[in-house]
Amino acid sequence: MTAVVSSRAEPPPADVDLSVAHLRASYRYPDVRALGETYRSVDDATATAILDQAAAFATKTLVPLNAVMDRHGVRIENGRVRTAPGHREAWAAFVANGWPSIDQDVAYGGQQLPLSLCLAVQEFFDRACPAFGMLPVPQRSAARLIAAFGNDGLKAALLPELCSGALGATICISEVGAGSDVLQMRTRATQSDDGWTLTGEKNWISFGDHDLTDAIVHCVLARSDDGSGDRPEISLFLVKGGNAQSDTVKVRRVEEKLGLHGSPTCAMSFESATGVLIGERGRGLAQMFVMITQMRLAVGVMGLGIAGACSDTALAYAKERRQGGPPGAPVVIAAHADVQRQLLELAARTELLRGLVLSVANLADIAACSIDEEDRERCAALVQWFLPIVKTFGANCAFANADDAVQVLGGAGYTADWPVGQALRDARVLSVFEGTSGIQALDIVERRIVRDPRGMAAFVAQAREDGAGTALPACLDLLEDAAAHLAAAAPPERQAGASAFLALAMQASAGWVASRFLRLADDTPSHRRMQAAAAYWLDRLNPRASLHHAEVLQGAGPLTSFADLG
């Protein structure tokens, strides 16, 4: 093993100036700022102040908590989940500082800030302690469901508490044998004169139970039919749990996981639990899509937080660690070409992922709030095109950066003295969350190429404009050719080429961000870093794009060997 330069159990602090530079450079950020009063109030000074506070909270409170949560995990005690030491106090401080409210409606006590700024804040928290950042996401998702489909009484009773962070929430969809295939679910909702009751078991529920809030509400998908139809009737219900729960809502177990040890992943049982129908009967699955944008962006942001922490840790280490060079005068390993390549790869993934996440957040805000109907529709189509890309790119960048950071640190990276080993374990689940990478690939091909190609067409047009004079147009040619090939192919061929097409789309999307970074005019450290990442990515773009394009065209051909596996 290589010698450890110093024992540093945390990544370098987040760079607020870099995050502000990214916000300003993100696609259509000025247009977002004009969407409403709360958005207009966020000038550069305000954004900097908010991010400064987020960075301080992350550094002082969450960074020390991260290793504790990883080491202690969670446990079940007297039928309830107990979180790691210090988690409850950190959550109380998080709530007291108003962080759960930043993206919530002002009508219920929220600050209603631009989504891009909210995600920039979330990146700091996920960078410092990914497991901690797992709780706010279902709270915000539940708030969106209730705001969209709940009656006035439910909104008045629950949204202020969800907004403040005083009320916990879960999203209960998955079951054993019915993960992404929700039509196979067995949880039943039965209606009587007294209302609805739910019986069944839900699995892999993040923060299904905990001791951080006094109560928890569960947003539960369940079959509301009698089972006689050709397709199940799936509806959305709200079930109360937490400290006030009776024997009708129970935690069956907490999963032992590879990573994210401080985030309880629960198997929950509902035994004739009282439920309230949310929205229209039989429309539960469709209603869940109001939270898909934020949920998939949240995975991308967690990936970004982990990727950024690993990139910065590796760079700092490489500038200190000395090896090689003249006898008696070793040089820092950052002077070696292969280490420079690795560090550029780490930085390029991080900076381009950040640029993509913030740009898609801006598109989502415009799609939701613009008064220009044509612009709303265009931006909504772009969001749908980008969501599987952002989610998968975030997952891939997090794991790849953690893996490469271990390599840069050598033997030191393999020890618990450095945070990159934990990051590797924590990052692995991101390609499974919110639909596996294979499902994201099928989504982009079947929904965004075959059924509705407007999003890709809008992306290619914008990318050709922004990427003129760079390597990007050639990559876009390959993307369009691959899309045309898949659109004309039989379903087995499309499915076999879907993952390669998604990889090609990620290369092109990051290339679009890179081409925009090259146009930055200010000579600042932040812009120089962004442009270095962009130049490296564009230099490597077309060889990598050509590989993915060739894999798309191969289709199901290489799969003929599968039958011989036995």
N, C-alpha and C positions, 0 to 999 in steps of 0.2 A: 504494500500500500504506500501511496505518497504521503509525505508529511503534511500535517495540518498547519496552515499558516497561523490561524487563530481560531478559537472556538466562537462561532457567531451563530446562535440558535435563532436568528431572525433575518429576513431579507433587509436590504437597505430601505430607508423610508421612501414612500411614494413621492413622485415629482409633481407637485401641484402646477408649476408653470407649464410642464409638458402637457398635462391634462387640459389646461385652459387653452393652450395652443391648438390641441386637437379639437376642442369644442368649436373654436373660431373657424377652423379649417374644414369642419365637417359639412357634408353636402346640404345646402339650403338652410343652414343654421340661421342666417339673417331673416329668412322668411318665417321660420318658426317663432322668432322673437316678436314678430308682428301679429301673432295669432290672438292674443288676448292680454288683458291687463296684467295678470300675474306673470305672463311670459315677457312682456315688455319691461317689467321691472328688473329683469335679470341682465344687467350689463356686465362687462368684464370684471369690474370691481366686486360686484355682488357674487358672481360665479366663483371668483377667486376666494372670497371670504368663506363661502359655503364649503368649498373644497379644502380650504385650510382647516376648518373645523372638523371635517370628516377625516382628514389625514391625522389630525391630532388625536381624535378619538380612536382611530384604528391603531395608531402607534402606541398610545399610552394604555389603552384598555384591551384591545383585541389581540395584538401581537403576543403579549404575555399569556393570554388565555389560550392561544392556539395549541401550544404544546401540552398544556394541562388537559384540555378537552380530548386531545388525541390519546394521551396516556391513561386518563381515568375513564373515558367513555361515559356511558349511562347505565343505569340499573333499574330493575323493577323492585319496588319496596311497598309492601301492603297493597299491591294491585295498581300502583301508580309509578310512573317513570320519574326517576330522580336524575337531574342533569349533573354535570361535572362541577366540582367546587369553583366558585367564582362566576359561573354562568348566569345565575339568577341576578347577582349584583350588576353584572355587565349589561344584562337586558334591561334592568331598571334604569340604568344610566342612559342607555340607548333610547328608551321611551321618554325619559325626562328631557333629553335634548331635542326631542321632536323628530327624530329621524324616520319613524314609520309614516309620518304624514306628508313627506315631501312631494309625493306624486298623487296624493288623494284630493278629492273634490273640496273646494273651499266651503261648500255648503255644509259639509260635515266636519269641519275643522282642519281640513287639509291645506297644504301650501300650493298645490297645483303648479309645480315647477315644470319646465320642459323635460320631456322624457330623457333626452340626451344628458342633461345635467344630473338627473336622478340616477342614470346608469353609470355616469362618471363617479358619483358618490359611492354607488354599490360596488364598483370595481375596487375602491380603497378598502372596503370592509371585507370583500371576498379575498383580496390579496393578503390581508392580515390574518383572517380566520374563516376559511370557507364553510366550515360546519356551522358557525354562528349565522352566516348569511342565509342559511337554509330556511329559517323561520319566517322572515318578512315576506318571502315570495308567496307562500300559500295565503297569508293574511291579505296581501294585495289582490291576489286572484279571487279570493272569496268576496272581497269588497266589490270587485268588478261584476261578479255574478249577481250579487244582491242588488247593486245599483241598477243593473240592466233588467232584472226580472223579478225582483222582490216587490211586495206591495209597500205602500207608504209606511205602514206600521213597522214592518221589518227594517226598512231603511232607517227610520228614526231611532229604532231600538239598537241596531247593531252597527251601522256604519260609523258613528262617532267613536265607538269603542275599538273597532278594527282600525280606524284611521289613527287613533292615538297609540295603538299597540297594547292597550289594556286587555284586549280579547284575542285569544289564539284562534287559529283556523286551520283546517286541513282540506285537501282535495282528495276524496276517496273514490277512485275509479278502478284500480287494478285488483284482480283476484287471481288466485292460483289457476292456471290454465286459461285465463282471460286477461292477459296483460294488455298488449296493444289491440288484441282482438276482442273489443268490449262486447260484441254481440253474443259472446259465449258466457257472459256473466250470469251468476246464479242468485245474487242478492235480490230478494223480493220485497216489494212494497204492497201492503194490503190495505184497502180502504174499508172503513166501517163508518157508522153514524158518528163516531167520536173523532174521525180523522184518519190519518195514515200511520201505519206501523211498519218498521223495516226489520228484516231478519236476513242475516248473511254475514260473510266475513270478507274484509278488504285487506289487502296485503301491500307491503312496501309503502306505507303511508309515512311521509316525512313529518316528524313532530306530531305523530298521531296522539301522543300524550306527553306531558311534561309538567314541570312545576314552575314555569316562568310566568304564566298568567293564571288568574283565578278561575277562568272558564275557557272552554274551547267550543267552537261550532264546527261541525263536519258537513261539508258539501258532498253529498253522496249520490252517485248514480245507482239506480236500481230498476229492476223490471217491475212495471206497474200493470202488466197484463196477466191473464190467467194461464198463459203458456200455450194456448190453442192456435195462435196465429203462425203464419209462415216466418215472420220476423218478430223478434222481441220488441215490445214497447218499452223504451227506456226513458225514464223521467229523472228529474233532478230534485233532491230533497235536502232540507236543512235539519240536522239533528244536533241537539245540544249535548255536550259532554264536559269533561274537566272535573273540577271539584264538586260540581253539583250533580254529577252523573249518578245514575242509579245502577242496578244490576243489569240494565239493558244495554249499556255501552261499556265494553271491557277491552283491555289490552291483553291479548293472548300471549304475545312475546315481543321482545326486541331483537332484531336481527343482529348477528355477529357479522361485521363487514370488513372488507379489505381496508377501507379508508372512511373518512368523515365520521370518526368514532364518536365525536361529541354531538352528532345529530341523530336522535333516536328514529330509527326506521321500524315502524310498528306493524304487527298484524292486529287488526281491530275486529271485534265481533259486535254485531248489532242483534240483539235478541228481543224482538217485539219492541224496538225502540221507537218512541214517538217522533214522527217526522212531519215537516211542513213542506208541501209542494211549492217549488220555486218555478215560476213561469208556467208554460203550457205543458200539459200532460203529453207524454210521448215525444217531447222536443228536447229532452235532457242532453243528448249527445250534441245536437246542433248548438244548444245554448253554451256548452263548454267552450265553443270556439271564440267567445268574446275575450277569453283570457289567453288564447294560444300565442298571440303576438308577444305579450309580456313574459309568458312562461318560457318560450323558446329564446327570447332575448336574454332572459335571466340566466339560462344555461350558458349562452355565449359570453355573458359578462363574468360569470364565475370562472370560465375557462380563461378569460382575459386576465382576471386577477391573479390566477395561479401562474399563467404564462409570464406575466410581467415580473412577478416576484422571482421566478426562476431565472429569467433573463438577467435581471439586475444583480442577483446573487452571483451568477456565473461570471459576469463582467467584473464585478468588484474583486472576486477571488482571483481571476486571471491577471488582474493588474497588480496583485500582491505576490502570488505564488511564483517562485523563481526556480527554473530548471532549464538546463541546456545552456549553450553559449560557451565562451572561452573558459578554460579551466580556472577556477578561482573567482570567476566573475559571471555567475549565472544570470540569465536575463529573465524577465517576467514572462510567463507562458503566453501572455497576450501578444508577444512579439512573434510567435510562431504562426506560420501561414495557416496550418490546419486549425489551430485554435481560433484564429481570426475568422475563418470560414464558419466555424461553429457559432461564434458569438454573433456574427452578422445574421446567420439563420435564426437564432433566438430572437434578436432584435426585430428582424423583418416580420416574423410571425406576429410578434406583440404589437408593433406599431400599426401594421396594416389591419389586424383584427380590431384594434381600438378604433381606427378610422372607419371601418365598415360598420361596427356596432353603433357608433354615434350617428352615422349617416342614415342608417335604417331607422333609428329612433326618431330622427327628424322627419323622415317620410311617414312614419306612423302617426306623428302628431299632426302633420298636414292632412293626411287621409282622414283623421278624426275631426279636425277643427276648421279647415279652410272653408271659406264661403264660396269658393270657385269649384263648382261641381265637377267640371272636367279635370281640374287639377287633383281634386280628391280621388277621383277614380283612377287616374294615372298613378298616383302615389300608392293607393291601395294595391294596385296590381304589382307595383315594384316591391312592396312589402311582402306580398305572398311569394314572389319569386325569391326574395332574399332570405326568408325565414329558415328554410332547411339549410341554406348555405351558412348563415351566421351560427346556427346551432351546432352544425357539424364542424365548421372551421374552428369554433371556440373549443370544442371538445378535443379536436386533433391538436391544436396549438398547445393546450394545457399539458397534455400527456407527452407530446414530443418535446416541449421545452423542459419539462421535468426530467425526462429521460436524457436529453442532451446536457442538461445542467449537471446531472450525476457524472456524465462522461467528462465534462470540463473539470470538475472538482476531483475526479479520480477516486482514489480510496476514501478521501475525506467525504465525498458526496454520498458514499455508501454507509456512512456512520450517522448516528443520531445527533451528532454535534451540529449538523447542518440541516436546514429545513427541506432540502430538495427531495430527500427520500420520502418524507411524509407527503410532499406535494405529488409525487408520482402515484402514491396510493390513493390520495384524495381525488386526483384527476381522472382516474380510470373509469369512474361511473358516468362521467359526463356524456360519453358516447352511447349510453343506455338511457339516461333520463329523457323524458318527454318524447319518446320514440327513438328507437335505435338508429344508428347511422344508415343501416340498410333501409329502414322505413322512410327516413328522410330522402334517400335516393329515389325510392319508388314514388314518393310524393312529388318531387320536382319533375320527374319524367312524366308520370301519368296525369298529374293535375296541371303542371305549368308548361308542358310541351305538347301533350296530346290534346287535353281538353281546353285549356285556355292559355295560349302562348303570348298574351298581351304583355305580361310582366317581363318576359325575356326580350321581347321586341323593344320595349321601352328602355330596358337596361342596355341593350346593344347599341341603340341609337345614342344614348347619353354617353356611353363609354367610348364610342367612336369619336364623338365630339371632343371629349376631355382627353383622350389618349392619342390624338393626332400627333405624328412625329415620334412616337415611342414604339416599343415592341408590342403594344397592346392590340392594334388592329389585326395583326396576323393571328394572335390568339383568338380574337373574336371570330375570325374566319373559321377557325377550327371548331369553335363552339357552335356556330350556326350549322356547319356541315354535320356535326355529330347530332344536333337536334333534329335536323331533317332526316337523317338516317334512322333515328329512333322513332320518329313520328310515323314513318312508313313501314316500320318493322312489325312483325307479329309479336304478341305479348311476351312469349318466352325470350325472344331476342331483346326486347326492351328491358325486361327485368334483369337479364344477364349483363347488360351494358349500363345499368342505372348507376351503380356505384362509381364507375369510371367517369360517367358524365357529371356526377356531382363533384368529383375531384377536379374535373376540368372547369366546371362552373366556379369552384372556389378559387382556382388559379386566376381566372378571368376577373372575378370580383375583387380580389386583392390587387390585381394589376390595375384595375380602375382606380382604386384608392391611391395606389402608388403614382399613377399618372397625374392625379390631382396634387399630390404632395410635391412633385417636381416643379409645380408652378408657384409654390410659396416664395415670396419675394424677400421677406425679412431675414437678415443674417443673424439669427439667434441660436443659442445652443439647442433649443427645442426643435426649431425648423431644420437645423443641420442633422439632428438625429433622425427626424422623420424622413428627410431626403436621402440620407445614407441607407435607411431601410428600403426606401422606394427604389433606389438605383440598383441595389443588390437583387431585389425581387424581379425587376424588369430584365436584368441581365440573365436571370435563370428561367424566365417565364416560358419562352417558346419551346426549349428542349423538354421541359416538364409537361407543357400542354400537349406537345406532339405525342408523348407517351400515352397520356390519358385518352387522347383522340384515337390512337391506334387500338387501345383496349376497348373503346366503345364499338369500333367497327368489327372487332373480333366477335363480339356478342357471345352467343352460347357455345361457339366452337370449342374453346378449351374445356368446357364442362363435360364433354363426351367421356372424359376419363373417369368421371365420378362413379360410374357403374362398376368399375374395377376395384373400388376401395374395399368392397366386401360388405 
